[in-house]
Amino acid sequence: MTRIKFDDQTFTSQNDETVLDTLLHNNVQVPYGCKQGVCFSCLMRSLDNAPPASSQVGLKDTQQKQNYFLSCLCKPENDMTVVLPNAESVWLDAEVIEKRNLSANVIFLKLKSKDPLAFFAGQFVNLRRDDGVTRSYSIANIHNPNHELEFHIRILPDGQFSRWVADELQIGMLLTFSHAQGSCHYIEGKEEQPLLLIGTGTGLAPLYGIIRDALSYKHHGEIHLYHGSRDESGLYFVEKLRELAKKYSNFHYTPCLSSSTDLSTDYAHGRVHEIALKECAKLDGWRVYLCGQPEMVKHAKKMAYLQGAALNSIYADPFTY
Ligand SMILES: Cc1cc2nc3c(=O)[nH]c(=O)nc-3n(C[C@H](O)[C@H](O)[C@H](O)COP(=O)(O)OP(=O)(O)OC[C@H]3O[C@@H](n4cnc5c(N)ncnc54)[C@H](O)[C@@H]3O)c2cc1C
């Protein structure tokens, strides 16, 4: 058993418990999101003993040296005095400048940052409400001089954050957000490389950003986008993407429905990753992007690898809840 000191209080962590769980069990409100080391919203810093290396995976070497760690992954080996990172250095302010529906359960949200931003389309940021509730959302637009960020947010019926976005967040209101994170983005310099992008639901958001980025760099390799949903109500941007496919001969778009009841010929039928990986069967030399439902991402990653994609050419963002 180890002791965790936070904000002048000391807590005892139970066997195998993470720092985050110890704090939450003791009713200490600290920011967190995915609880799987993906979203980085539970970043903390130890002021004395070094955290285990396994809780620093993915952090910059400069942050590791300063004893930053992800509290959701940190099972402490020694007593630790922990603090939240300096809020000013991590969180930025933005104003909501646009909000509209893309479909019955997907909202388009545009924020304008008060500060200049560095980001790549397809990366994600953590959006935070005044009460500290924080969730990750992927950036659907390319870098722009107006410091604007676009998101596609799926409304979950009882979702704490997404329901609030749908019901309460209004144009003109302020939100805080983290710097952009993640490696799921376009890389210039290989404009001839074929790209395969597979997404479910709002997994389209980062993929749409990546495609816009690729086309802005005049990517001339083939670009194949497969967007899946159970039924037609879960797809959006269908006409926009069909128009894009008419405009760019190297861009191919296949909307897919997995529900067996809707057999319209406008769509491919079956699971999106199975359709995509059947049609794009040989992936040696390809770059692959997978976003959305975690099970789909997991299976598609394995299949893409078995079909020739190099592991370091597969970029995946599972939308963990
Ligand atoms: C890297 C990353 C990027 C992400 N990008 C996006 C994005 O661009 N767009 C987006 O919409 N989301 C994205 N997400 C997911 C997002 O962060 C939130 O998890 C999501 O919006 C739910 O938050 P919430 O507060 O509304 O729901 P919560 O209050 O956290 O509730 C989620 C609860 O909903 C239930 N639930 C889980 N899965 C489902 C499901 N499939 N259908 C219905 N209910 C379910 C479960 O009970 C779960 O506990 C991303 C996640 C990650 C990790």
The ligand as a Gaussian input file, in Angstrom:
#p B3LYP/6-31G(d) Opt

LIG

0 1
 C       -9.191000      10.071000     -28.932000
 C      -10.699000      10.211000     -28.897000
 C      -11.335000      10.973000     -29.878000
 C      -12.744000      11.094000     -29.860000
 N      -13.345000      11.828000     -30.846000
 C      -14.708000      11.919000     -30.883000
 C      -15.365000      12.667000     -31.932000
 O      -14.746000      13.266000     -32.819000
 N      -16.719000      12.679000     -31.910000
 C      -17.478000      12.032000     -30.942000
 O      -18.718000      12.089000     -31.000000
 N      -16.849000      11.340000     -29.940000
 C      -15.515000      11.274000     -29.863000
 N      -14.904000      10.586000     -28.851000
 C      -15.728000      10.071000     -27.731000
 C      -15.960000      11.210000     -26.720000
 O      -14.736000      11.551000     -26.095000
 C      -16.932000      10.853000     -25.571000
 O      -16.520000       9.653000     -24.984000
 C      -18.355000      10.724000     -26.040000
 O      -18.802000      11.931000     -26.639000
 C      -19.290000      10.363000     -24.860000
 O      -19.173000      11.335000     -23.864000
 P      -20.452000      11.745000     -22.991000
 O      -19.985000      12.548000     -21.830000
 O      -21.508000      12.319000     -23.849000
 O      -20.971000      10.338000     -22.473000
 P      -20.684000       9.729000     -21.006000
 O      -21.448000      10.464000     -19.980000
 O      -19.210000       9.580000     -20.846000
 O      -21.389000       8.361000     -21.168000
 C      -20.916000       7.418000     -22.051000
 C      -21.797000       6.257000     -21.686000
 O      -22.627000       6.018000     -22.813000
 C      -22.822000       4.656000     -22.903000
 N      -22.319000       4.266000     -24.211000
 C      -21.089000       3.828000     -24.510000
 N      -21.017000       3.550000     -25.799000
 C      -22.211000       3.819000     -26.327000
 C      -22.737000       3.741000     -27.614000
 N      -21.994000       3.333000     -28.648000
 N      -24.007000       4.125000     -27.795000
 C      -24.758000       4.559000     -26.770000
 N      -24.303000       4.632000     -25.521000
 C      -23.055000       4.271000     -25.310000
 C      -22.061000       3.993000     -21.811000
 O      -22.938000       3.762000     -20.736000
 C      -21.051000       4.994000     -21.419000
 O      -20.666000       4.856000     -20.110000
 C      -13.510000      10.450000     -28.840000
 C      -12.847000       9.701000     -27.856000
 C      -11.473000       9.573000     -27.879000
 C      -10.791000       8.760000     -26.783000

